[in-house]
Amino acid sequence: MNRFFYLLLCVLLLTVSCSREKEIDEGIRLYNEGLIQSAFVKFREGLLHYSTIKTVKAQNLYCTPFAIFSSENVLSMLYPEHYSYTFPREVVSLWYDREEDVCAVTDGLVVYLSIHDKESIINNPSQEPIKAVAHGTHTYFLCGKELFLYNTKDEQIKKISSIEFSPPEAFKYYKAYIDVADDKLIVIAGIAGTYNLWVITKSGDLLIPSVRVASWKHALYDGALFVIKGSAGNWDFKSINVKTRQEKIIKNFSNLIDIHMTDHGAVINTGKQMYIYMYNDTMYAFPFVYSIKGETRDSMVVDNGSLVVISSEKFFSKIHEIAKDTGCCTVKQ
């Protein structure tokens, strides 16, 4: 009996997946028949339907590299699992490490840790507020301009870098962010389109010195850091080689609403067009946009009347398939 239900579930999932693909296939057929506008309507809806993982009902979303949270009533993880924490709702910075099942949160005064459902508190070792927190084997947190490491095994705290992580223009009020990617730390400090960014090793050695960027959004892929530089009317989407520090302009934009970066590619919204960048240096442009509310490394949250979490792997793979089967949308580099 259990085997029967398992087979039935597999058939249902396969049927749903195929029906979602049909919408995109119909768009490809329409495009190749010259019905361009109708094709893009199919592409826009079909990409979302095909890529959707789940629907979420929440406000005050916090998107971290590996999870999506909400803090409406209690701090709750919405994706990849649904789980609530007893941490305070006041959240300055938040991180979830899915491999070690660690959630780290700071309210600016202390760091709250949940490790396999066991909760503990890390006291601030300085007089400065805690601006950001992250976890990757150990817990990293930024107190004012100083970066500290908390060893979860021996419960010791130590400062790990002599660098002062200051925001541009000596802003009094600003936000900070720490990302743990591969064996590197990315530290960002600033506000309102003006940020400083550093790349360092986990032991605190400098790899990329302070770089002025226009967004805290970034991606690290195959030894290259992807960022946005510039200001209103003149935005550069760039890659920076971590070893050589050499910069490369991928594309300049005169209009830019937002950018979203995942492990599988970047989505750039100009307000009228959606540019899709694959990290193999391929770029596509589509004459429609999505209202994207945030992203993890493997998903994006899209407002399409309701909030849906979509798989970035499925989304970007279908974008590539559409371009391959129609010959459309490829941007010449």
Phi, psi and omega per residue, in radians:
M1 nan -0.785 3.129
N2 -1.076 -0.660 3.133
R3 -1.125 -0.684 3.131
F4 -1.064 -0.819 -3.135
F5 -1.154 -0.611 3.091
Y6 -1.109 -0.784 3.121
L7 -1.138 -0.678 3.113
L8 -1.098 -0.731 3.111
L9 -1.095 -0.738 3.123
C10 -1.072 -0.735 3.126
V11 -1.113 -0.736 3.136
L12 -1.109 -0.775 3.134
L13 -1.121 -0.697 3.120
L14 -1.149 -0.685 3.120
T15 -1.127 -0.765 3.127
V16 -1.096 -0.777 -3.132
S17 -1.073 -0.754 -3.123
C18 -1.162 -0.686 3.135
S19 -1.159 -0.583 3.095
R20 -1.213 -0.620 3.122
E21 -1.227 -0.500 -3.103
K22 -1.042 -0.603 3.141
E23 -1.100 -0.728 3.109
I24 -1.230 -0.724 3.099
D25 -1.054 -0.662 3.095
E26 -1.134 -0.672 3.084
G27 -1.115 -0.704 3.104
I28 -1.090 -0.741 3.119
R29 -1.093 -0.802 -3.125
L30 -1.090 -0.708 -3.140
Y31 -1.102 -0.787 -3.106
N32 -1.218 -0.289 3.052
E33 -1.622 0.042 3.098
G34 1.589 0.047 3.133
L35 -1.604 1.272 -2.949
I36 -1.114 -0.859 -3.084
Q37 -1.065 -0.800 3.140
S38 -1.107 -0.625 3.136
A39 -1.097 -0.767 -3.102
F40 -1.207 -0.494 3.024
V41 -1.098 -0.772 3.105
K42 -1.124 -0.725 -3.136
F43 -1.082 -0.786 -3.064
R44 -1.053 -0.855 -3.115
E45 -1.337 -0.674 -3.095
G46 -1.110 -0.683 3.126
L47 -1.074 -0.720 3.129
L48 -1.200 -0.825 -3.115
H49 -1.062 -0.718 -3.118
Y50 -1.195 -0.619 -3.004
S51 -1.613 -0.189 -3.023
T52 -1.134 2.271 3.090
I53 -1.689 -0.806 -3.104
K54 -2.824 2.881 3.036
T55 -1.860 2.422 3.113
V56 -2.144 2.571 3.092
K57 -2.086 1.802 -3.086
A58 -2.924 2.804 2.967
Q59 -2.172 3.117 -3.138
N60 0.904 0.906 -3.116
L61 -1.272 2.454 2.979
Y62 -2.085 1.986 3.120
C63 -1.767 2.084 3.098
T64 -1.916 2.976 -3.086
P65 -0.990 -0.506 -3.051
F66 -2.134 0.034 -3.084
A67 -2.790 2.789 3.081
I68 -2.051 2.281 -3.095
F69 -2.119 2.855 2.968
S70 -2.392 2.629 3.116
S71 -2.225 0.689 -3.112
E72 -1.144 -0.963 3.130
N73 -1.991 -0.924 3.000
V74 -2.241 2.881 3.076
L75 -1.255 2.017 -3.042
S76 -2.210 2.376 2.986
M77 -1.500 2.246 3.135
L78 -1.751 -0.490 -3.097
Y79 -2.667 2.402 0.165
P80 -1.439 -0.185 3.081
E81 -2.198 2.960 3.045
H82 -1.895 2.048 -3.045
Y83 -2.694 2.477 3.135
S84 -1.965 2.553 3.141
Y85 -2.031 2.705 3.118
T86 -1.589 0.199 3.085
F87 -1.099 2.755 3.064
P88 -1.154 2.700 -3.103
R89 -1.283 -0.349 3.138
E90 -1.241 1.886 -3.055
V91 -2.060 2.060 3.034
V92 -1.624 -0.717 3.136
S93 -2.657 2.577 -2.979
L94 -2.541 2.476 -3.137
W95 -2.591 2.508 3.042
Y96 -2.281 2.264 3.090
D97 -1.887 1.835 -3.029
R98 -1.260 -0.497 -3.119
E99 -1.194 -0.665 -3.110
E100 -1.810 0.028 -3.117
D101 0.923 0.957 3.139
V102 -2.101 2.241 3.015
C103 -1.989 2.190 3.139
A104 -2.107 2.244 -3.095
V105 -2.360 2.448 2.983
T106 -2.188 2.476 3.013
D107 -1.773 0.197 -3.130
G108 1.678 -0.289 -3.129
L109 -1.843 -0.823 3.110
V110 -2.386 2.987 3.026
V111 -1.895 2.240 3.067
Y112 -1.737 2.255 -3.140
L113 -2.061 2.386 2.943
S114 -2.145 2.005 -3.136
I115 -2.091 1.913 -3.082
H116 0.896 0.833 3.095
D117 1.277 0.007 3.078
K118 -1.701 2.098 -3.039
E119 -1.743 2.515 3.101
S120 -2.615 2.985 -3.087
I121 -2.211 2.354 3.025
I122 -1.827 2.101 3.140
N123 -1.364 2.558 3.131
N124 -1.147 2.130 -3.126
P125 -1.445 -0.006 -3.101
S126 -2.276 -3.111 3.105
Q127 -1.631 -0.097 -3.111
E128 -1.573 2.637 3.102
P129 -1.162 2.629 3.090
I130 -1.416 2.108 -3.022
K131 -1.668 -0.515 -3.055
A132 -2.748 2.716 -3.133
V133 -2.519 2.594 3.055
A134 -2.693 2.858 3.141
H135 -2.415 2.295 3.031
G136 -2.727 1.597 -2.977
T137 1.296 -0.902 3.023
H138 -2.108 2.986 -3.141
T139 -1.746 2.256 3.134
Y140 -1.945 2.396 3.074
F141 -2.583 2.561 -3.074
L142 -1.790 2.006 3.083
C143 -1.794 1.843 -3.032
G144 1.082 -1.990 -3.127
K145 -1.845 0.076 -3.056
E146 -1.901 2.449 -3.108
L147 -1.825 2.267 -3.113
F148 -2.122 2.721 3.066
L149 -2.126 2.338 3.058
Y150 -1.965 2.042 3.117
N151 -1.441 1.995 -3.059
T152 -1.197 -0.302 -3.119
K153 -1.451 -0.869 -3.123
D154 -1.741 0.000 3.088
E155 1.004 0.598 3.107
Q156 -1.782 2.564 3.111
I157 -1.991 2.359 3.056
K158 -2.522 2.596 3.049
K159 -1.335 2.361 -3.011
I160 -2.032 0.078 3.120
S161 -2.678 2.545 3.076
S162 -1.540 -0.069 -3.133
I163 -1.228 2.456 2.980
E164 -1.649 2.019 -3.106
F165 -1.575 1.446 -3.052
S166 -1.755 2.565 3.045
P167 -1.315 2.849 3.067
P168 -1.126 2.678 3.013
E169 1.037 0.297 3.120
A170 0.933 0.795 3.107
F171 -1.035 2.377 3.089
K172 -1.355 -0.719 3.140
Y173 -1.950 2.103 -3.111
Y174 -2.752 2.974 3.098
K175 -1.971 2.778 3.105
A176 -2.370 2.798 -3.073
Y177 -2.583 2.408 3.032
I178 -2.108 2.281 3.055
D179 -2.095 2.404 3.032
V180 -1.872 1.942 -3.101
A181 -2.263 2.126 -3.050
D182 0.980 -2.139 3.126
D183 -1.875 0.429 -3.055
K184 -2.151 2.743 3.009
L185 -1.981 2.360 3.034
I186 -1.995 2.109 -3.113
V187 -1.997 2.275 -3.103
I188 -2.280 2.383 3.124
A189 -2.447 2.319 3.114
G190 2.728 -2.889 -3.126
I191 -2.874 2.676 2.955
A192 0.926 0.855 3.048
G193 1.447 0.149 3.112
T194 -2.321 1.909 -3.040
Y195 -2.397 2.654 2.896
N196 -1.839 2.473 -3.107
L197 -2.289 2.414 3.075
W198 -2.244 2.596 2.952
V199 -2.098 2.178 -3.126
I200 -2.334 2.897 3.026
T201 -1.383 2.951 3.124
K202 -1.167 -0.318 3.093
S203 -1.618 -0.039 3.040
G204 1.811 0.029 3.133
D205 -1.318 2.433 -3.056
L206 -1.369 2.239 3.055
L207 -1.865 -0.819 3.051
I208 -2.242 2.065 3.138
P209 -1.226 3.075 -3.053
S210 -0.837 2.099 3.104
V211 -2.049 2.303 3.107
R212 -1.430 2.121 3.132
V213 -2.199 2.829 -3.068
A214 -1.752 -0.072 3.136
S215 -2.643 2.600 3.066
W216 -1.392 -0.143 3.101
K217 -1.171 2.398 -3.091
H218 -2.833 2.915 3.028
A219 -2.589 2.543 3.075
L220 -2.053 2.061 -3.058
Y221 -2.499 2.144 3.049
D222 0.875 0.832 3.074
G223 1.391 0.128 3.137
A224 -2.144 2.425 3.081
L225 -1.778 2.235 -3.125
F226 -1.847 2.233 -3.056
V227 -2.516 2.974 2.997
I228 -1.962 2.261 3.065
K229 -2.121 2.882 3.061
G230 1.898 -2.852 -3.136
S231 -2.623 -3.129 -3.006
A232 -0.832 2.178 3.104
G233 1.549 -0.142 -3.110
N234 -2.643 1.418 -3.089
W235 -1.865 2.374 3.079
D236 -2.003 2.120 2.960
F237 -1.513 2.030 -2.962
K238 -2.217 2.770 2.916
S239 -2.051 2.518 3.105
I240 -2.173 2.122 3.089
N241 -1.231 2.119 -3.046
V242 -1.130 -0.625 -3.109
K243 -1.326 -0.844 -3.035
T244 -1.637 -0.260 -3.070
R245 1.139 0.227 3.128
Q246 -1.312 2.361 -3.113
E247 -1.793 2.554 3.114
K248 -2.374 2.238 3.063
I249 -1.404 2.102 3.094
I250 -1.463 -0.807 3.066
K251 -2.817 2.511 3.059
N252 -1.708 2.464 3.126
F253 -2.217 2.360 3.040
S254 -1.546 -0.424 3.069
N255 -2.176 2.379 -3.140
L256 -2.666 2.049 3.108
I257 -1.563 -0.842 -3.129
D258 -2.891 2.882 3.071
I259 -2.406 2.494 -3.127
H260 -2.305 2.205 -3.064
M261 -2.090 2.281 3.093
T262 -2.174 -3.118 3.101
D263 -1.209 -0.285 -3.042
H264 -1.865 -0.128 3.127
G265 2.713 3.137 -3.108
A266 -2.102 2.522 3.037
V267 -1.975 2.145 -3.102
I268 -2.033 2.128 -3.081
N269 -1.837 2.053 3.108
T270 -1.705 -0.007 -3.080
G271 1.750 -0.615 3.131
K272 -2.020 -0.480 -3.121
Q273 -2.288 2.731 3.053
M274 -2.007 2.029 3.086
Y275 -1.674 2.344 3.128
I276 -1.996 2.115 3.130
Y277 -1.987 2.164 3.025
M278 -1.656 2.542 -3.063
Y279 -1.264 -0.005 2.994
N280 -1.528 0.265 3.095
D281 1.306 0.493 3.036
T282 -1.865 2.397 3.128
M283 -2.276 2.435 3.085
Y284 -2.153 2.738 3.096
A285 -2.299 2.295 3.123
F286 -2.151 2.492 -3.064
P287 -1.453 0.717 3.047
F288 -2.673 2.867 -3.127
V289 -2.323 2.843 3.000
Y290 -2.026 2.684 3.006
S291 -1.589 1.652 -3.089
I292 -1.674 2.158 -3.044
K293 -1.635 -0.197 3.138
G294 2.871 3.076 -3.101
E295 -2.670 2.695 2.904
T296 -1.906 -2.980 3.116
R297 -1.290 -0.366 -3.121
D298 -2.166 0.200 -3.121
S299 -2.695 2.903 3.025
M300 -2.379 2.596 3.081
V301 -1.786 2.069 -3.068
V302 -2.035 2.333 3.052
D303 -1.617 1.853 3.139
N304 -2.158 0.778 -2.981
G305 1.694 -0.645 2.943
S306 -2.351 2.808 -3.135
L307 -1.459 2.112 3.117
V308 -2.107 2.481 3.033
V309 -1.668 2.157 -3.126
I310 -1.991 2.611 3.089
S311 -1.344 2.100 3.132
S312 -1.201 -0.549 3.114
E313 -1.094 -0.813 3.138
K314 -1.186 -0.695 -3.123
F315 -1.076 -0.903 -3.076
F316 -1.219 -0.584 3.119
S317 -1.158 -0.645 3.116
K318 -1.264 -0.591 3.046
I319 -1.018 -0.813 3.141
H320 -1.090 -0.704 -3.135
E321 -1.135 -0.732 3.116
I322 -1.042 -0.825 -3.126
A323 -1.110 -0.693 -3.122
K324 -1.163 -0.707 -3.045
D325 -1.465 -0.274 -3.134
T326 -2.004 -0.357 -3.058
G327 1.312 0.205 -3.066
C328 -1.734 2.884 2.793
C329 1.350 -0.129 -3.134
T330 -1.264 2.259 3.128
V331 -1.615 2.217 3.111
K332 -1.259 2.249 -3.115
Q333 -1.470 nan nan
